[in-house]
Amino acid sequence: MNRTKLVLGAVILGSTLLAGCSSNAKID
């Protein structure tokens, strides 16, 4: 498995989760 690919996936997943939490907070 490519480590860079794994790190990239983790970063994308983290940023997506963070964006979701931010939008949820704004809605509330």
C-alpha positions, 0 to 999 in steps of 0.5 A: 500500500502507498503511504502517501495515498493513505495520508492523502485519504486521511487528510481528505477524510479529516477535512470533510469531517471538519467541514461537516461539523462546521456547517452543522454548527452554522445551521444550529 
